[in-house]
Amino acid sequence: MDHMQNILRRIPKIDEVLQEQRLVLFYGTTPRSVIVESVREAIDRLRKEILAGNTEGLEDEDALMDEIVSAILEKKKRVLRRVINATGVVLHTNLGRAELSREAAQAVMDIADNYSTLEYDLRKGARGSRQDIVESIVKKVTGAEACMIVNNNAAATMIVLAALARGKEVVVSRGELVEIGGSFRIPEVMEQSGAILREVGATNKTKIGDYERAYNEETTAAFMKVHTSNYRIVGFTEDVALSDMTALGREKNVPVIYDMGNGLLADLSRYGINEPTVFDALKADPDVILFSGDKLLGGPQGGIIIGKKKYIDLMKKHPLARAFRVDKMTLAAMEATFYQYLDMEKALREIPTLAMITASEDVLRARAERLTEMLLAELPQYSYEIVPVLDQVGGGSAPVNYLNGLAVSMFREDVAAEKTERKLRRTQMPVIVRVNHDKVLVDVRCVRDDELELVVQSFKEIEGGES
């Protein structure tokens, strides 16, 4: 017992370890509690090893300090971190969907660390409305009468239905009762809004007569069309054109709601993306249109509601408006993103989502060749090949459209591709790749030119030691 006590006394004291030069360097950038916690955990582990009969750790002070420094660095990593998307999925829901443009990101920075006109009217010198910030530019770009921004499209659906149809029926096709992700379904959102779902038609076929027969002067509050942006029914199918539905709505004096989901403003048909645009929807003249900001629009997360002013005003006055309102940073990014759409060709070049979708084969090949050269120079132990791949828009948009892409295929006979993929996720700059037939595929569509060096550094990091 005395012998064990003598060994345990040799364990460094926490206060002594905290004076080590390698730790002192962290004091200016790291909370002291994080440093102390890391030291305590390392010493507790050392104590347990000694009690188990292993005293080797006492003789290796450098190993102890390495462990503490590694623990501090790991604790300093944020849970929400930047990654490099080398999957070929443009709107990757798990990776944050739309990447903001430089202009939108700068707008967020300008507002985030300064006071702003969030709810202040500079002309009047009095209180203003945060909804006014984006409404004018959205109206200018789209030509809509009015606009409201909430925190996502599910919230937009909820407030539209709560304001226009609480306690009454909303007529929807059975083929459009979609699940919008995260197990949230249109019928459930509708139930929470207080509206009553009236299903019509069949899963594969719905006709205008189905809506007409469902109409009841006393109970029908709205007709609703939902664009099936995350799946397609093909074969023996039929649905009702939005223009036909709006005509019926005018006849019955019932508002027509169109949940189009994707928020596409640019015509991408020449790039093989045959999704309806906001402008297409506006031509059919529904009363309310709602869509996401962080899908094909290419902006921040948000639910954008446009349409007739008399209906939008009801939503702005609804109690849910405060619960669903967006913050100053979202508004800054949304305003900047819409502003870029005043020049559509510029928007195609500068809004990352659009630029990635419309990237030419020449652009992708040049990027893939450059990345291959950079990797080969640093990591000659791999075999490289530029291969054709099928990329996706993702984010519940354009489900049947694939994009012809290119990837750098990497292979090492002595290292499993799955292991390389796993280690890449754990590097200082995580790179998310695909694996196919025991080869690592670094898809270049969503990798910016200024990120190529970071990809190479991450590969060098995993080759330099276990990660």
C-alpha positions in Angstrom: 0.0 0.0 0.0 2.8 2.4 0.9 4.5 1.6 -2.4 1.3 2.5 -4.3 0.9 5.7 -2.4 4.5 6.7 -3.3 3.8 6.1 -7.0 0.5 8.0 -6.9 2.3 11.0 -5.3 4.5 11.2 -8.4 1.4 12.1 -10.5 1.7 15.8 -11.5 -0.5 18.3 -9.7 -3.1 20.1 -11.8 -1.8 23.5 -10.8 1.7 22.5 -11.8 0.6 21.2 -15.2 -1.3 24.4 -15.9 2.0 26.3 -15.7 3.5 24.3 -18.6 4.5 26.6 -21.5 2.5 24.6 -24.0 -0.6 25.3 -22.1 0.1 28.9 -21.3 0.0 29.6 -25.0 -3.7 28.7 -25.0 -4.7 31.1 -22.3 -5.4 34.0 -24.6 -7.7 32.1 -26.9 -9.3 29.4 -24.8 -11.5 29.6 -21.7 -9.6 28.5 -18.6 -12.3 26.0 -17.7 -11.6 24.1 -21.0 -7.9 23.9 -20.2 -8.4 22.8 -16.6 -11.0 20.2 -17.7 -8.6 18.7 -20.2 -5.8 18.6 -17.7 -8.0 17.0 -15.0 -9.3 14.3 -17.5 -5.7 13.4 -18.5 -4.5 13.1 -14.9 -7.6 11.1 -13.9 -6.8 8.7 -16.8 -3.2 8.4 -15.7 -4.3 7.7 -12.1 -6.6 4.9 -13.3 -3.8 3.3 -15.3 -1.5 3.4 -12.4 -4.1 1.8 -10.1 -4.5 -0.9 -12.8 -0.8 -1.6 -12.6 0.5 0.4 -15.6 3.0 3.0 -14.5 4.5 3.7 -18.0 2.7 7.0 -18.3 4.6 8.5 -15.3 7.8 8.3 -17.3 6.5 10.0 -20.4 5.7 13.6 -19.6 5.6 14.6 -23.3 3.0 12.0 -24.0 0.8 13.4 -21.2 1.2 17.0 -22.6 0.4 15.8 -26.1 -2.8 14.2 -24.8 -3.8 17.4 -23.0 -3.1 19.6 -26.0 -5.0 17.3 -28.3 -7.9 17.3 -25.9 -8.0 21.1 -25.8 -7.8 21.4 -29.6 -10.7 18.9 -29.9 -12.8 20.8 -27.3 -12.2 24.1 -29.2 -13.8 22.7 -32.3 -17.3 23.9 -32.9 -20.2 21.5 -33.4 -21.4 23.6 -36.3 -18.4 23.6 -38.5 -17.4 24.3 -42.1 -16.9 21.3 -44.3 -16.1 20.9 -48.0 -18.9 19.3 -50.0 -17.3 16.8 -52.5 -20.5 14.7 -52.8 -21.9 16.3 -56.0 -25.2 17.1 -54.3 -25.7 20.9 -54.6 -28.4 21.4 -52.0 -27.2 18.8 -49.5 -29.7 19.1 -46.6 -27.3 17.5 -44.1 -24.5 20.0 -45.1 -26.6 23.2 -44.9 -28.3 23.3 -48.2 -27.7 26.6 -50.2 -24.3 28.2 -49.9 -24.7 32.0 -49.6 -23.2 34.2 -52.2 -20.3 36.4 -51.2 -22.6 39.4 -51.4 -25.2 37.9 -49.1 -22.5 36.7 -46.7 -21.0 40.2 -46.5 -24.4 41.6 -45.9 -24.8 39.3 -42.9 -21.4 40.3 -41.6 -22.2 44.0 -41.9 -25.4 43.6 -39.9 -24.2 40.9 -37.4 -21.6 43.0 -35.5 -23.3 46.4 -35.8 -26.5 48.2 -34.9 -29.0 48.3 -37.8 -32.3 49.5 -39.1 -34.0 46.2 -38.2 -37.1 48.0 -36.9 -36.3 51.6 -37.4 -37.4 54.0 -40.2 -34.6 56.4 -41.0 -36.9 58.8 -42.9 -39.5 59.0 -40.2 -37.1 58.7 -37.3 -39.6 56.2 -35.8 -40.3 52.5 -35.3 -40.4 50.5 -38.6 -41.3 47.0 -39.5 -38.8 44.2 -40.2 -41.1 42.9 -42.9 -40.5 46.1 -44.9 -36.8 45.3 -45.3 -37.2 42.6 -47.8 -40.7 43.2 -49.1 -39.8 46.0 -51.5 -37.0 44.1 -53.2 -39.1 40.9 -53.5 -41.9 42.9 -55.0 -39.5 44.5 -57.5 -38.0 41.2 -58.5 -41.2 39.2 -58.7 -43.9 41.8 -59.5 -46.0 40.4 -56.6 -48.4 42.7 -54.7 -47.1 41.9 -51.2 -44.5 39.7 -49.4 -43.9 38.3 -46.0 -40.8 36.3 -44.8 -41.0 33.7 -42.0 -38.4 31.2 -40.8 -39.0 28.3 -43.2 -41.5 27.0 -45.7 -43.2 24.8 -43.1 -43.8 27.9 -41.0 -45.1 29.7 -44.2 -47.6 26.8 -44.8 -48.7 27.0 -41.2 -49.3 30.7 -41.0 -51.0 30.9 -44.5 -53.5 28.2 -43.4 -54.0 29.6 -39.9 -54.7 33.0 -41.3 -57.0 32.0 -44.2 -58.6 28.7 -43.2 -58.7 28.1 -39.4 -61.7 26.0 -38.6 -62.6 25.5 -42.3 -61.7 23.1 -45.1 -58.8 23.3 -47.4 -59.1 21.2 -50.6 -55.9 19.4 -51.6 -55.2 16.6 -54.0 -54.3 13.2 -52.5 -51.3 13.1 -54.8 -49.9 16.3 -53.3 -50.0 15.4 -49.6 -46.2 15.3 -49.4 -43.8 14.7 -46.5 -41.5 17.7 -46.5 -38.6 16.2 -44.6 -37.8 15.3 -41.1 -41.1 13.3 -41.0 -43.2 16.6 -41.2 -46.2 16.0 -43.5 -48.6 18.5 -45.1 -51.6 16.9 -43.3 -49.9 17.3 -39.9 -48.9 20.9 -40.6 -52.5 21.6 -41.7 -53.9 20.0 -38.5 -51.7 22.2 -36.3 -52.8 25.3 -38.2 -56.4 24.6 -37.3 -57.4 24.1 -40.9 -59.4 21.0 -41.9 -58.0 18.8 -44.7 -60.4 17.8 -47.5 -58.7 15.3 -49.7 -59.8 14.9 -53.3 -58.9 12.7 -56.3 -56.6 9.7 -56.3 -52.9 9.4 -55.6 -52.1 9.4 -59.4 -55.0 11.3 -60.8 -56.9 14.4 -59.8 -59.2 16.4 -62.0 -60.7 19.9 -61.8 -64.1 18.4 -61.2 -62.8 16.8 -58.0 -62.1 20.3 -56.6 -65.5 21.6 -57.8 -67.4 18.7 -56.2 -65.5 19.2 -52.9 -66.5 22.9 -52.8 -69.0 23.9 -50.1 -70.0 27.5 -49.7 -70.2 27.2 -46.0 -67.1 25.2 -45.2 -64.5 25.6 -48.0 -61.8 28.2 -47.1 -59.3 27.6 -49.8 -58.0 25.4 -52.7 -54.4 24.4 -52.3 -51.9 23.1 -54.8 -48.6 21.6 -53.6 -45.7 21.2 -56.0 -44.3 17.7 -55.5 -40.7 19.0 -55.5 -39.2 16.0 -53.8 -40.7 13.2 -55.8 -42.6 12.4 -59.1 -45.4 10.1 -59.9 -45.1 8.8 -63.5 -47.2 6.7 -65.7 -51.0 6.8 -65.7 -51.2 10.3 -64.0 -53.1 13.6 -64.2 -53.1 16.7 -62.1 -54.8 20.0 -62.3 -52.9 23.0 -63.8 -52.5 25.9 -61.4 -54.3 28.2 -63.9 -57.3 26.0 -63.9 -57.4 26.0 -60.2 -57.2 29.7 -60.0 -60.0 30.1 -62.5 -62.2 27.9 -60.2 -61.1 29.9 -57.2 -62.3 33.1 -58.9 -65.6 31.5 -59.8 -66.2 30.3 -56.3 -64.7 33.3 -54.6 -62.2 31.1 -52.8 -58.5 31.9 -52.4 -56.0 29.6 -54.1 -52.8 28.7 -52.3 -49.7 27.4 -54.2 -47.0 25.8 -52.1 -44.2 25.5 -54.8 -41.4 24.7 -52.4 -38.3 25.2 -54.4 -38.4 29.0 -55.0 -36.7 28.9 -58.4 -36.4 32.3 -60.0 -34.1 31.6 -62.9 -35.2 29.6 -65.9 -32.8 26.5 -65.8 -34.5 24.5 -68.6 -31.5 25.0 -70.9 -29.5 23.2 -68.2 -31.9 20.2 -68.0 -33.8 21.4 -64.9 -37.5 21.5 -65.8 -38.9 22.9 -62.6 -41.6 25.6 -62.5 -40.3 29.1 -61.7 -41.9 31.7 -59.4 -42.7 33.7 -62.5 -44.5 30.8 -64.1 -46.6 30.5 -60.9 -47.4 34.2 -60.9 -48.7 34.1 -64.5 -51.4 31.7 -63.2 -52.4 34.4 -60.7 -52.9 32.4 -57.5 -53.8 34.4 -54.4 -50.8 33.2 -52.3 -47.5 31.5 -53.3 -45.0 30.2 -50.8 -41.5 28.8 -51.2 -38.2 28.2 -49.5 -35.3 30.6 -49.5 -32.5 28.0 -49.2 -33.4 25.8 -52.1 -33.2 26.8 -55.7 -33.5 30.4 -54.8 -30.0 30.1 -53.3 -30.4 32.2 -50.2 -30.7 31.7 -46.5 -33.3 29.5 -44.8 -36.7 31.2 -44.9 -40.3 30.8 -46.0 -41.2 33.4 -48.5 -44.9 34.2 -49.0 -46.0 36.4 -51.9 -49.4 37.2 -53.3 -52.4 39.4 -52.9 -52.0 42.2 -50.4 -55.3 41.6 -48.6 -54.2 38.0 -47.7 -50.6 38.8 -46.8 -51.9 41.6 -44.5 -53.9 39.0 -42.6 -50.8 36.9 -42.1 -48.7 39.9 -40.9 -51.4 40.6 -38.2 -51.7 36.9 -37.1 -50.3 36.0 -33.7 -48.0 33.4 -35.3 -46.2 36.2 -37.2 -44.1 36.9 -34.2 -43.4 33.3 -33.4 -42.2 32.7 -37.0 -40.4 35.9 -37.7 -36.8 35.9 -38.9 -33.8 37.6 -37.4 -31.7 40.4 -38.8 -29.0 38.2 -40.3 -31.6 36.2 -42.3 -33.2 39.4 -43.5 -29.8 40.8 -44.5 -28.9 37.7 -46.5 -32.4 37.5 -48.1 -32.3 41.1 -49.2 -28.9 40.8 -50.7 -29.8 37.6 -52.5 -32.9 39.0 -54.1 -31.0 42.1 -55.1 -28.7 40.0 -57.2 -31.7 38.7 -59.2 -32.2 42.2 -60.6 -29.5 41.0 -63.1 -30.4 37.4 -63.9 -27.2 36.6 -65.8 -25.2 38.0 -62.9 -27.2 35.9 -60.5 -26.5 32.7 -62.5 -22.8 33.5 -62.1 -22.6 34.7 -58.5 -25.3 32.8 -56.5 -23.4 29.6 -55.7 -26.4 27.2 -56.0 -27.1 28.5 -59.6 -23.4 28.6 -60.5 -22.9 25.0 -59.4 -26.0 23.7 -61.2 -25.1 25.5 -64.4 -21.3 24.7 -64.4 -20.2 23.6 -67.8 -18.2 20.4 -68.5 -15.2 22.5 -69.4 -15.3 24.3 -66.0 -15.7 21.0 -64.1 -12.9 19.3 -66.1 -10.5 22.1 -65.6 -11.1 21.9 -61.9 -10.8 18.1 -61.8 -7.5 18.2 -63.7 -6.1 20.9 -61.4 -7.1 18.9 -58.3 -5.6 15.7 -59.8 -2.3 17.5 -60.5 -2.2 19.0 -56.9 -3.0 15.6 -55.3 -0.5 13.7 -57.4 2.3 16.1 -56.5 1.7 15.6 -52.8 0.3 12.0 -52.7 1.9 9.9 -55.4 0.9 6.7 -53.6 -2.6 7.0 -54.9 -3.8 6.1 -58.4 -5.9 8.8 -60.0 -8.5 9.0 -62.7 -11.1 11.6 -63.7 -14.4 9.8 -64.1 -18.0 10.9 -65.2 -20.6 10.8 -62.4 -24.2 11.8 -62.0 -24.7 14.7 -59.6 -27.9 15.8 -58.0 -29.6 19.1 -57.2 -30.8 17.8 -53.9 -32.7 19.6 -51.1 -36.0 18.1 -52.2 -35.7 19.9 -55.6 -35.7 18.5 -59.2 -36.0 14.8 -58.0 -35.8 13.4 -61.5 -33.1 15.6 -62.9 -29.4 14.5 -62.7 -26.5 16.6 -63.7 -23.6 15.2 -65.7 -20.5 15.8 -63.5 -16.9 14.8 -63.0 -15.0 13.4 -60.0 -11.4 12.6 -59.2 -11.3 8.9 -58.5 -8.6 7.9 -56.0 -7.4 4.4 -55.2 -4.8 2.8 -52.9 -4.6 -1.0 -52.8 -3.4 -1.1 -49.2 -6.1 1.3 -47.8 -9.8 0.7 -47.9 -11.8 3.6 -49.4 -14.2 3.5 -46.5 -11.4 4.1 -44.1 -10.1 7.1 -46.1 -13.7 8.5 -46.3 -14.0 8.2 -42.5 -10.7 9.8 -41.8 -11.4 12.7 -44.1 -14.5 13.5 -42.0 -12.2 13.9 -39.0 -9.6 16.3 -40.4 -9.3 19.9 -39.4 -11.1 20.8 -42.6 -13.6 17.9 -43.0 -14.0 16.8 -46.6 -17.2 14.8 -47.4 -16.7 12.5 -50.3 -18.4 9.5 -51.9 -17.1 5.9 -52.1 -17.8 3.7 -55.1 -16.3 0.2 -55.8 -13.6 0.8 -53.2 -12.5 4.1 -54.7 -12.8 7.5 -53.2 -14.7 9.9 -55.4 -14.0 13.6 -54.9 -16.8 15.2 -56.9 -15.7 18.7 -58.0 -19.1 20.3 -58.8 -19.5 21.8 -55.3 -15.8 22.3 -54.5 -14.8 25.9 -55.1 -11.5 26.6 -56.8 -10.2 28.3 -53.6 -11.0 25.1 -51.7 -8.8 22.8 -53.8 -5.7 23.4 -51.7 -7.8 22.7 -48.5 -8.8 19.3 -50.0 -5.2 18.5 -50.6 -4.2 19.5 -47.1 -6.9 17.2 -45.6 -5.6 14.3 -47.6 -2.1 15.1 -46.5 -3.3 15.2 -42.9 -4.7 11.7 -43.0 -1.6 10.4 -44.6 0.5 12.0 -41.9 -1.0 9.8 -39.1 -4.1 8.3 -37.8 -7.1 10.6 -37.6 
